[in-house]
Amino acid sequence: METKELLKKVRKIEIKTRGLSKHIFAGEYHSAFKGRGMSFSEVRDYQYGDDVRNIDWNVTARYDKAYIKTYEEERELTVMLLIDISASENFGTKEQFKKDLITELAAVISFSAIQNNDKVGVIFFTDKIEKYIPPQKGKKHILRIIRELLSIQPENKKTDISQALQYFTNVVKKRSTAFLISDFFDDNFEKAVQIAGHKHDLIALQIYDNNEYTLPNVGLIKMEDAETGKEIYVDTSIKSVRENFAEERLKYIQSVKQIFDKTGTDSTRIKTDEDYIKPLLKLFKSR
């Protein structure tokens, strides 16, 4: 992508997503992801009913009167975006590709974060870690993230969610709020989700396109797996073939949901041809 075209796309995404984060998501983001830690604020006179464990004994001894420490919520968070850029994200049949939706979601979350003075970092992954951007604050940093989202060319095509989560838990030591954004076309990542969710506040955003779950009745077609390159011919005119395909896809949806339910991971599904505002707001409000 040429530099001029890239900058034009970055600007377009910035205008749309920055406005959404400012006017729609800012309040909900603050409520949903307020600081999890507590920091010392001040001392005040001890009052009946206060927790004696919070008495400041040094100040109490100095003034011969009981004083208690008060704490306030730590507002600053570290927000991590774990973004799947495997080949299956290049799928889309109506309004946009999955990767385009992912770009907008990441931008909205990022702008919402910096409006609350939070740091934002990114891990781009396939079946390897393609790129890591350490958490930082500021608009300039967010625009860099958007540029990377638009221009990054992954070396690999497949997906390994477990590896991405393991890398995340190893490299980000401080507890953070992490958005795992993927179509979740992968296996055996439940344990990794559980481990990451224990250390961090993990939220899963599952991106999908309706046509990934149904076969049209158009006769004999050649289907290719975007991640493996494997090709097969399928006769879509056979009703049982279409029904079996839909049934297998439904089982897949249910299995992914079971992983999130079992591990206590907040999640939502967002479709490529629908507005992402409603599911995202619903997710924020449910926390």
MIPA-367861 format. One line per 8 residues: number of its first residue (from 1); their letters; for each residue x, z, y of N, C-alpha, C, O. Coordinates in steps of 0.001 Angstrom, whole numbers, plus 500000, padded with zeros to 6 digits. Each point is the difference from the previous one (the first is absolute). Layout:
BEGIN
NUM	A	X:Z:Y:X:Z:Y:X:Z:Y:X:Z:Y | ...
***
This chain:
BEGIN
1	METKELLK	500843:500000:498814:499157:500000:501186:500887:500000:501248:500910:500822:500105 | 498837:498265:500845:500796:499920:501215:499775:501234:500868:498937:500619:499958 | 502083:499727:500829:499947:501204:500825:498811:499989:500950:499315:501013:500138 | 500429:497865:500515:498899:499897:500961:498661:500231:499317:499147:500719:500520 | 500670:498669:498314:498759:500160:499244:499841:501434:499510:498902:500556:500019 | 502201:500034:499545:499979:501381:499517:499593:500957:501116:499146:500862:499795 | 501452:498995:501371:499685:500874:501131:498546:499859:500431:499364:500975:500400 | 500118:497807:499516:498598:499750:500345:499078:500738:499036:499001:500590:500412
9	KVRKIEIK	501343:499374:498288:499194:500691:499000:500101:501515:500160:499007:500713:499854 | 502191:499772:500446:500198:501436:500225:499124:500460:501156:499331:501029:499908 | 500674:498209:501175:499215:500342:501189:498504:500014:499691:499274:500886:500451 | 500274:498132:498782:498582:499914:499636:499572:501224:499182:498951:500592:500254 | 501864:499772:498774:499696:501168:499167:500066:501279:500829:499179:500901:499823 | 501801:499180:501085:500129:501191:500851:498746:500199:500844:499474:501110:500075 | 500043:497822:500560:498820:500104:500871:498788:500492:499218:499279:500885:500462 | 500493:498546:498355:498833:500377:499201:500115:501411:499447:499090:500813:500163
17	TRGLSKHI	502027:499476:499185:500109:501275:499280:500272:501172:500934:499576:501120:499717 | 501116:498646:501384:500254:501090:500948:498691:500444:500648:499769:501189:500217 | 499375:497826:500087:498694:500329:500575:499139:500789:499040:499337:500961:500392 | 500674:498626:498330:499223:500709:498981:500497:501427:499839:499205:500937:499922 | 502107:499224:500031:500556:501340:499783:499713:500913:501184:499803:501202:499824 | 500173:498234:501380:499775:500799:501202:498540:500403:500159:499702:501150:500325 | 499386:497905:499446:498591:500237:500306:499172:500448:498797:498927:500578:500173 | 501550:499166:498631:499197:500318:498817:500651:501043:499111:499355:500967:499594
25	FAGEYHSA	501920:498841:500102:500624:500822:498970:500724:501241:500514:500259:500920:499223 | 500072:499127:502061:500861:501077:500496:499465:501388:499674:500722:500832:499451 | 498016:499423:500884:499414:501316:499745:499900:500318:498532:500314:501115:499582 | 499252:497922:499626:499865:500211:498559:501362:500214:499348:500144:500825:499098 | 500852:498425:501366:501356:500168:499463:500490:501415:500272:500536:500662:499112 | 499276:499796:502123:500473:501339:500373:499356:501077:499125:500658:500941:499559 | 498041:498896:500203:499285:500992:499183:500422:499944:498535:500140:501032:499343 | 500059:497759:500160:500286:499819:498571:501432:500352:499636:500257:500479:498896
33	FKGRGMSF	500674:499291:502014:501416:500164:499658:500727:500938:500954:501170:499791:500321 | 498121:501247:500131:500650:500974:500874:501113:500718:499239:500005:500045:498770 | 500927:500511:501983:501193:500585:499399:499701:501021:498920:499112:500839:500150 | 501639:499081:498755:499767:500904:498871:500802:501304:500135:499662:501000:499366 | 501386:498995:501447:500838:501195:500125:499622:500851:501198:499162:499604:500810 | 501460:501573:499304:499746:500899:501118:501335:500384:500623:500977:500228:499288 | 499067:499844:502045:501218:500399:500691:499706:501177:500928:498868:500179:500448 | 502159:500618:499834:499850:501172:500851:499606:499593:501408:500550:499053:500561
41	SEVRDYQY	498479:501681:500013:499531:499692:501336:500390:501094:500993:500708:499728:500970 | 498832:501520:498797:500276:501085:500933:499696:501341:499321:499534:500041:498861 | 500736:501048:501854:499588:501320:499520:498913:500542:500928:499957:499663:501184 | 499174:501172:498274:498943:500639:500787:499779:501405:499442:500548:500359:498958 | 498648:500423:501746:499681:501350:499550:499298:499952:498641:499150:499152:499732 | 501250:501799:499433:499328:500110:498694:498564:500475:500212:499744:500914:500783 | 499316:498442:498500:498587:500373:500066:499515:500365:498614:500488:499488:498992 | 498545:501404:500981:499458:500443:498715:499517:498787:499190:499271:499153:500517
49	GDDVRNID	501135:500773:498231:499601:498889:499141:501069:498947:499840:499910:499164:499100 | 501119:500853:501767:501094:499033:499871:500791:500260:498713:500068:501130:499517 | 500516:497821:499950:500816:500117:498786:501299:500728:500345:500786:499519:500817 | 499437:501629:498567:501202:500805:500314:501286:499259:499635:501075:500331:500499 | 498812:498664:498628:501194:499242:499621:500545:499171:501154:501145:499550:499969 | 498016:500252:501057:500426:499206:501153:500517:500856:501160:500282:499473:501076 | 499844:501833:498718:500538:500863:501051:501460:499638:500279:500807:499863:499081 | 499511:499986:502196:501387:499744:500402:500663:501358:500200:499826:500631:501042
57	WNVTARYD	500934:499819:497960:500559:501352:500014:501069:500177:501065:500162:501102:500524 | 500564:497852:499808:501029:500101:501041:499385:500279:501364:500440:500895:500722 | 498525:498320:499626:499318:500198:501282:499263:501340:500006:500003:500711:501005 | 499369:499629:497871:499277:501277:499880:500945:501181:500233:499647:500944:500708 | 501535:499008:498709:500972:501089:500162:500503:500089:501435:500236:501090:500521 | 499924:497757:500109:500542:499957:501363:499032:500612:501005:500422:500690:500928 | 498293:499063:498895:499014:500454:500986:499147:501157:499492:499073:500432:500684 | 501230:500070:498132:499292:501153:499438:498489:499763:499967:499203:500903:500257
65	KAYIKTYE	500433:497863:499421:498590:499607:499920:499912:498817:499046:500874:499133:499996 | 498075:500831:499199:499910:498947:498974:499699:498631:500609:499043:499829:500756 | 501806:499201:498891:499784:498606:500411:499934:499126:498743:500604:500312:498974 | 498657:498607:501134:499824:499121:498846:500386:498568:500367:499747:499541:501114 | 500865:499767:497938:500363:498587:500204:498766:499119:499826:499199:500216:499090 | 500654:498806:501771:498920:499016:499827:500632:498639:499732:501112:499711:500443 | 498166:499480:498837:500515:498692:499585:499026:498906:500409:498803:500236:500164 | 501722:498602:499992:499142:498847:500277:500354:498869:499039:501087:499944:499425
73	EERELTVM	497951:499171:500435:500170:498897:499069:501091:499052:500474:500064:499658:501181 | 500788:499921:497904:501005:498990:500320:499313:498643:500064:499516:499492:498988 | 500443:499923:502208:499243:498770:500181:500752:498771:499483:499397:499069:499466 | 501911:500944:500699:500751:498798:499659:500049:499784:498492:500360:500899:499241 | 499276:497910:500346:500044:499629:498588:500977:498865:499776:500389:499295:500931 | 499997:500544:497822:500690:498786:499574:499007:499204:499164:499495:500486:498988 | 500232:498302:501439:499083:499118:499280:500819:498901:499324:500772:499298:500652 | 499052:500564:498041:500705:498965:499248:499011:498954:499492:498934:500337:499483
81	LLIDISAS	501425:498410:500667:499216:498892:499466:500757:499418:498810:501106:499483:500160 | 498309:500597:498656:500583:499408:498801:499230:498713:499731:498861:500034:499536 | 501770:498831:500758:499285:498730:500048:500433:499057:498885:501171:499635:499895 | 497877:499984:499289:500209:499058:498896:500078:498585:500568:499039:499516:500599 | 502101:499822:499215:500142:498615:500475:500290:499065:498828:500659:498973:500160 | 498841:501396:498658:500163:499138:498820:499174:498730:500147:499195:499882:500923 | 501005:499170:498168:499387:498676:500128:498470:500033:499968:499357:499126:500581 | 500057:501858:498757:498536:500055:499911:499346:500271:501341:498798:499785:500152
89	ENFGTKEQ	501978:500689:500839:499430:500256:501327:499793:498706:500780:499409:500020:501080 | 501070:498855:498387:499798:498711:500658:498674:499359:499619:499747:498838:500320 | 499400:501935:498987:498705:499469:499575:498946:500255:501066:499987:501048:500646 | 499127:497972:499525:498885:500131:500930:499194:498722:499982:500568:498908:499968 | 498117:501211:500051:499185:498799:499836:498991:499790:501121:499394:498932:500088 | 500413:502072:500775:498974:499852:501039:500604:500171:501398:500538:499053:500574 | 499363:502173:499967:500419:500215:501372:501520:500049:500170:500539:499460:500966 | 500148:501190:498092:501432:500208:500164:500652:500360:498674:499331:500350:499027
97	FKKDLITE	502001:499554:500963:500754:500434:498837:500074:501525:499983:499803:500654:501024 | 500482:499898:497805:500150:501448:499902:501145:500481:500893:499903:501060:500617 | 501170:498167:499451:501147:500425:500808:499649:500059:501486:500558:500819:500732 | 498517:498315:499728:499570:500038:501400:499220:501280:500289:500180:500629:501043 | 498958:499741:498027:499244:501242:500133:500941:501202:499999:499836:500924:500796 | 501140:499058:498316:500983:501087:499920:500743:500147:501326:500240:501116:500460 | 500122:497763:500150:500712:500027:501282:499172:500693:501072:500516:500838:500739 | 498198:498816:499351:499129:500620:501003:499797:501488:499729:500036:500814:500923
105	LAAVISFS	499754:499535:497820:499819:501415:499649:501233:500814:500380:499892:501073:500593 | 501269:498406:499061:501249:500698:500310:500176:500157:501502:500466:501039:500470 | 499163:497935:500283:500134:500058:501456:499047:501024:500608:500397:500766:500879 | 498360:499258:498669:499008:500963:500510:500452:501430:499732:499959:500850:500890 | 500470:499406:497885:500461:501350:499640:501226:500382:500831:500120:501139:500452 | 500780:497909:499745:501224:500271:500751:499710:500327:501459:500548:500961:500540 | 498592:498246:500104:499656:500266:501395:499237:501317:500144:500188:500723:500979 | 498950:499591:498046:499297:501289:500016:501000:501147:499907:499841:501034:500650
113	AIQNNDKV	501184:498770:498538:501012:501039:499802:500806:500261:501265:500199:501152:500386 | 500268:497774:500263:500865:500221:501171:499203:500542:501182:500570:500644:500881 | 498117:499107:499153:499175:500602:501047:499902:501511:499824:499683:500720:500947 | 500587:499755:497846:500023:501434:499732:501429:500531:499930:500248:501097:499501 | 500695:498093:501013:501410:500393:500062:500613:500207:498616:500903:500822:499841 | 498620:498448:499168:500528:500080:498641:501053:498920:499767:500017:498972:500678 | 500845:501275:498369:500979:499005:499579:499397:499110:498925:499147:500443:499231 | 501289:498311:500711:499522:499068:498978:501185:499328:499329:500917:499515:500663
121	GVIFFTDK	499049:500465:497998:501019:499301:499228:499336:499097:498972:498814:500155:499712 | 501938:498910:499738:499430:499027:499057:500921:499788:498807:501223:499956:500132 | 498158:499915:498705:500695:499547:498797:499285:498746:499513:498840:500061:499593 | 501847:498806:500446:499470:498758:499443:500478:499907:498555:501184:500186:499717 | 497886:499523:499367:500417:499957:498600:499322:498886:499213:498897:499561:500324 | 501796:500000:498636:499439:499133:498946:500242:500796:498720:499479:501105:499849 | 501312:498336:499225:500460:500834:498882:501397:500535:500301:500714:500468:499113 | 499656:499447:502179:501212:500607:500525:499698:500412:501445:498987:499591:500568
129	IEKYIPPQ	501882:501205:500011:499840:500364:501409:500580:498853:500829:501209:499767:500009 | 497912:499534:500677:500438:498830:500763:500603:500391:501352:500961:499382:500458 | 498469:501647:500175:500522:500435:501302:499459:501385:500332:498850:500324:499704 | 502006:500487:500921:499594:501332:500455:500268:500110:501493:501115:499761:500462 | 497846:500605:500287:500143:500236:501440:499778:501489:500238:498878:500476:499831 | 502153:500277:500557:499861:501449:500204:498980:500333:501084:499805:499218:500930 | 499541:501945:498955:498973:500396:500976:500568:500173:501405:501044:500622:500197 | 498241:498812:500773:500327:500151:501413:498711:500010:500802:498925:499708:499476
137	KGKKHILR	501195:500632:501805:498854:499986:500899:500053:498769:500905:501017:499309:500078 | 497875:500435:500598:499996:499040:501101:499450:498624:499688:500027:499537:498860 | 499473:499821:502183:499393:498667:499894:501008:498957:499525:499676:499144:499177 | 501545:500934:501344:501031:499027:499619:500226:500015:498490:500176:498956:499373 | 499814:502235:500064:500199:500155:498553:498828:499392:499230:500206:499348:498977 | 498575:500858:501504:498813:499453:499331:500008:498475:500041:499637:499349:499021 | 500771:500090:502093:500069:498538:500112:501038:499431:499031:499832:498900:499473 | 501235:501856:500299:500995:499572:499000:499362:499969:498615:500213:499065:499227
145	IIRELLSI	499003:501968:500469:499323:500059:498700:499077:498800:499818:499973:499393:498930 | 499268:500262:502117:499085:498851:499925:500782:498709:499791:499596:499147:499210 | 501523:500709:501498:500839:498798:499813:500482:499893:498562:500004:498918:499413 | 500402:502213:500028:500465:500004:498606:498863:499633:499050:500202:499247:499047 | 498610:501282:501210:498839:499697:499161:499704:498503:499979:499639:499440:498965 | 500517:499930:502178:499688:498577:500122:501097:499097:499445:499720:498897:499528 | 501520:501566:500527:501111:499093:499684:500741:500298:498707:500748:499150:499516 | 499066:502033:499914:500797:500374:498838:499741:499067:498813:498852:499689:499682
153	QPENKKTD	502215:499878:499679:499923:499138:498825:500545:500769:498801:501216:500125:499854 | 497908:500393:499286:500471:500812:498873:500852:499203:499027:499775:498811:499776 | 501208:501871:499651:500866:499357:499015:499299:499892:498650:500222:499040:499262 | 498938:501931:500412:499315:500024:498706:498497:499788:500163:499475:500051:501112 | 499839:499711:497769:498567:499689:500044:499117:501064:499358:498831:500135:500361 | 501716:500617:498695:499189:500944:499235:499789:501315:500765:500481:500167:501121 | 498785:500764:498244:499652:501273:500636:500461:501170:499146:499822:499998:498782 | 500774:501007:501865:500347:501251:499317:499693:501152:500950:500850:500415:500789
161	ISQALQYF	497918:500097:499123:499557:501077:500877:500759:501291:499717:500342:500738:500924 | 499918:499532:497810:500716:501223:499633:501373:500065:500650:500405:501044:500513 | 500305:497842:499464:501335:499967:500595:499927:500232:501505:500835:500706:500565 | 498171:498703:500079:499837:500169:501446:499728:501465:500350:500565:500530:500957 | 498572:500115:498270:499670:501404:500249:501186:500916:499721:500218:500977:500716 | 500540:498708:498247:501187:500794:499678:501036:499899:501119:500602:500999:500393 | 499596:497788:500111:500934:499796:501112:499532:500789:501223:500797:500648:500677 | 497906:499286:499592:499402:500710:501131:500249:501505:499924:500434:500610:500977
169	TNVVKKRS	499290:499988:497863:500176:501450:499860:501482:500406:500079:500317:501128:500377 | 500564:497968:499272:501440:500292:500063:500551:499878:501424:500861:500781:500405 | 498640:498241:500346:500595:499704:501306:499344:500776:501141:500649:500289:501005 | 498061:500053:498847:499294:500740:501051:499842:501449:499546:499136:500316:499182 | 501704:500554:501356:500029:501387:499542:498900:500843:500633:499410:500851:499335 | 500309:498918:501949:498978:500768:500701:498612:499530:499570:499769:498804:499827 | 499311:502146:500002:498625:499633:499631:499427:499032:501026:500103:500233:501205 | 499298:498689:498324:499467:498980:500882:498616:499557:499534:499555:500327:498900
177	TAFLISDF	499785:498925:501967:498758:499337:499638:500357:498567:499640:500557:499273:500823 | 499127:500316:497955:500426:498683:499518:498803:499142:499613:499109:500444:499275 | 500882:498336:501212:498977:499023:499643:500605:499000:499018:500906:499245:500352 | 498593:500754:498427:500436:499055:498978:499028:498829:500029:498844:500138:499601 | 501627:498703:500875:499131:498837:500223:500359:498908:498999:501096:499440:500039 | 497958:500264:499058:500286:499077:498901:498688:499516:499390:498934:500548:500279 | 501158:498406:498874:498835:499627:499192:500017:500753:498666:499038:499951:499233 | 502069:500744:500506:500168:500845:498817:499900:499225:498683:499508:500513:498996
185	FDDNFEKA	500970:498244:501034:500118:499234:498763:501291:500428:499298:501008:499294:500038 | 498939:501855:499334:501169:500593:499356:499514:500996:498952:498817:500335:499958 | 502091:500132:499206:499648:500954:498944:500886:501238:500088:501079:499985:500591 | 498422:501086:498797:500798:501211:499772:500591:500606:501276:501173:500371:500031 | 498007:499728:501021:500502:500617:501224:499316:501337:500297:500197:500575:501071 | 499007:499914:497989:499270:501253:500233:500938:501176:500248:499791:500769:500938 | 501230:499377:498241:500923:501139:500136:500712:499959:501332:500183:501035:500640 | 500223:497776:499788:500705:499853:501280:499088:500369:501168:500444:500613:500971
193	VQIAGHKH	498283:499012:498933:499018:500362:501030:499836:501516:500057:499937:500590:501079 | 499996:500030:497746:499833:501454:499920:501187:500739:500624:499815:500959:500749 | 501393:498593:498940:501212:500643:500525:500089:499830:501520:500273:500957:500724 | 499496:497822:499747:500067:499729:501443:498912:500760:500745:500228:500510:501097 | 498580:499564:498296:498881:500694:500630:500184:501496:500066:499401:500668:500843 | 501424:499864:498273:500285:501435:500013:500939:500354:501156:499880:501063:500610 | 501043:498040:499675:500982:500245:501058:499497:499548:501370:500310:500618:501018 | 498915:498303:498997:499528:499410:501257:498470:499876:499999:499341:500184:498976
201	DLIALQIY	500122:499497:502207:498575:499701:500129:499838:498497:499777:500224:499206:500915 | 499390:500407:497876:499968:498592:499605:498582:499433:500084:499051:500590:499483 | 500824:498266:501171:498718:499299:500121:500188:498581:499473:500963:499324:500361 | 498114:500225:498785:500100:498660:499411:498982:499050:500640:498808:500301:500054 | 501669:498567:500421:499131:498955:500536:500103:498791:499068:501026:499321:499961 | 497911:500423:499299:500008:498903:499029:499399:498742:500630:498834:499989:500393 | 501970:498962:499696:499585:498746:500614:499551:499038:498909:500674:499858:498980 | 498182:499478:501232:499536:499078:498959:499209:498842:500585:499510:500060:501128
209	DNNEYTLP	500378:498891:498077:499196:498835:500338:498976:499817:498880:500346:500073:498821 | 498398:499691:501547:498927:499899:499008:500288:498973:498917:499637:500200:498841 | 501004:498716:501524:500229:498925:499038:501081:500327:498974:500254:499211:499090 | 500384:501952:501056:500930:500448:498972:499255:500604:498814:500589:500238:498946 | 498119:500007:501232:499235:500730:498985:498917:499163:499332:499311:500476:499098 | 500538:498280:501344:499009:499112:499383:500593:498604:499822:500889:499587:500744 | 498604:499700:498260:500403:498612:499782:498837:499087:500370:498879:500225:499543 | 501357:498757:501269:498934:499053:500321:499762:499053:498818:500917:499745:499220
217	NVGLIKME	497895:499749:500647:499666:499051:498936:500386:498590:500453:499174:499249:500518 | 502115:500409:499271:500506:498705:500469:500715:499224:498888:500790:499097:500274 | 498927:501261:498479:500605:499282:498888:501397:500481:499676:500324:501169:500212 | 500508:497933:499273:501352:500350:499569:500932:500116:501211:500134:499062:500786 | 500495:502083:499349:500919:500200:501127:501317:500603:499504:500059:500649:498956 | 500992:499114:501831:501302:500591:499707:500174:501229:500883:499879:499923:501223 | 500411:501224:498137:500197:501236:500747:501457:500431:499882:500607:499908:498933 | 499942:500564:502185:501396:500440:500016:500086:501419:500519:499398:500340:501018
225	DAETGKEI	501351:500479:498278:500272:501361:500458:501064:499910:501087:501119:499554:499745 | 498525:500876:501484:500909:499865:501140:501297:500763:499801:501041:499591:500516 | 498916:501513:498744:501179:500850:499863:500901:499597:498834:501213:500204:500058 | 498202:499222:498875:500813:499639:498834:500214:498497:499884:500923:499549:499321 | 498214:499671:501348:500086:498544:499911:499367:499433:498742:500002:498786:499800 | 499451:502086:499340:499393:499558:498748:498724:499208:500281:499174:500402:500819 | 500678:498453:498480:498840:499130:500197:499170:499911:498724:500535:499911:498895 | 498155:500116:501283:499091:499801:498868:498831:499132:500456:499650:499976:501180
233	YVDTSIKS	499751:499308:497861:498798:499214:500290:498771:500777:499544:499969:500540:498894 | 499030:499511:501960:498788:500765:499716:498777:499113:500220:499874:499337:501030 | 499225:500664:497980:498762:499233:500124:498932:500907:500611:499363:500787:499300 | 500455:499094:501999:499076:500881:500712:498530:499627:499795:499102:500715:500443 | 500665:498163:498885:498607:499613:499734:499388:500848:498883:498782:500008:499819 | 502068:500707:499433:499521:500869:498920:499611:501357:500590:500831:500708:500571 | 497900:499633:499280:499468:501229:500602:500747:501244:499522:500304:500885:500800 | 499991:499188:497902:500674:501186:499455:501395:500178:500591:500471:501125:500163
241	VRENFAEE	500191:497759:500159:501329:500061:500615:499901:500644:501377:500806:500862:500349 | 498193:498712:500439:499809:500562:501337:499623:501477:499912:500478:500813:500791 | 498669:499531:498253:499554:501385:499853:501146:500910:499555:500135:501118:500496 | 500693:498398:498564:501142:500798:499528:501014:500243:501118:500572:501083:500123 | 499632:497869:500692:500923:500119:501136:499512:501075:500968:500770:500860:500429 | 497945:499082:499908:499413:500975:500926:500042:501415:499430:500235:500969:500722 | 499533:499131:497966:500003:501309:499339:501392:500630:500024:500145:501200:500236 | 500877:497980:499516:501378:500499:500014:500411:500450:501404:500680:501011:500171
249	RLKYIQSV	498897:498224:500811:500312:500365:501380:499307:501300:500394:500580:500822:500710 | 498186:499369:498833:499263:501226:500286:500695:501208:499373:500094:501062:500615 | 500394:498761:498152:500747:501071:499340:501242:500369:500795:500361:501172:500110 | 500291:497800:500447:501195:500227:500809:499655:500823:501247:500708:500952:500331 | 498209:498684:500356:499566:500736:501195:499741:501456:499657:500418:500905:500722 | 498891:499311:498175:499665:501368:499579:501239:500803:499628:500079:501196:500281 | 500889:498144:499085:501222:500701:499589:500817:500444:501210:500571:501091:500006 | 499483:498053:501024:500724:500367:501223:499299:501160:500698:500648:500940:500460
257	KQIFDKTG	498034:498990:499617:499234:501083:500634:500198:501322:499246:500107:501061:500616 | 499940:498869:498065:500208:501201:499192:501345:500651:500301:500118:501225:500012 | 500892:497945:500229:501317:500534:500346:499925:500793:501306:500535:501105:500097 | 498799:498323:500903:499892:500681:501292:499144:501266:499891:500316:501022:500610 | 498606:498904:498617:499139:501182:499819:500742:501111:499265:499926:501169:500378 | 500787:498450:498571:500711:500978:499170:501122:500691:500761:500251:501189:499807 | 500425:498058:501063:501139:500554:500744:499581:500584:501349:500836:500523:500737 | 497876:499388:499588:499510:500539:501275:500480:499216:501204:500203:500564:501075
265	TDSTRIKT	499979:498127:498746:500502:499141:501078:498846:499379:500766:499145:499337:499412 | 500826:500876:501901:498987:499340:500830:500235:498494:499962:501137:499540:500102 | 497779:499695:499750:500173:498555:499897:498765:499271:500502:498918:500576:500121 | 501272:498143:500169:498877:499129:500331:500381:498576:499618:501181:499664:499912 | 497806:499505:499861:500212:498584:499689:499582:499177:501213:498942:500243:500580 | 501877:498791:499803:499733:499193:501188:500085:498527:499623:501002:499534:499457 | 497912:499739:500848:499876:498605:499579:500488:499046:501094:499848:500275:501190 | 500736:498606:498390:500601:499056:500950:498988:499356:500942:500354:499650:501126
273	DEDYIKPL	498402:500185:498444:499023:499304:500842:499029:500953:500699:498943:499582:500472 | 501423:501700:499591:499168:500971:500696:500807:500745:501063:501226:500080:499922 | 498072:500458:501062:500642:500790:501040:500553:501286:499389:499288:500709:499289 | 501969:499588:500986:500627:501187:499407:499708:501278:500779:500390:501083:499565 | 498933:498811:501574:499758:501183:500837:499155:501038:499277:500339:501184:499994 | 498545:498373:499387:499090:500948:499346:500653:500783:498870:499928:501229:499998 | 500715:498097:499029:500618:500790:498911:501118:500910:500472:500196:501083:499448 | 500550:498482:501583:501084:500826:500500:499460:501233:500729:500501:501109:499809
281	LKLFKSR	498477:498692:501023:499390:501131:500700:499356:500973:499014:500095:501216:500164 | 499251:498240:498814:499365:500842:498994:501048:500858:499283:499769:501178:499724 | 501364:498226:499985:501098:500722:499354:500508:501120:500902:500198:501129:499550 | 500014:498549:501729:500504:500995:500941:499031:501169:500132:500411:501160:500004 | 498298:498525:500103:498979:501046:500201:499811:500877:498768:499561:501145:500116 | 500764:498332:498716:499789:500753:498756:501094:501031:499768:499875:500843:499111 | 501193:499104:501673:501133:500897:499765:499812:501342:500709:500861:500874:499907
***
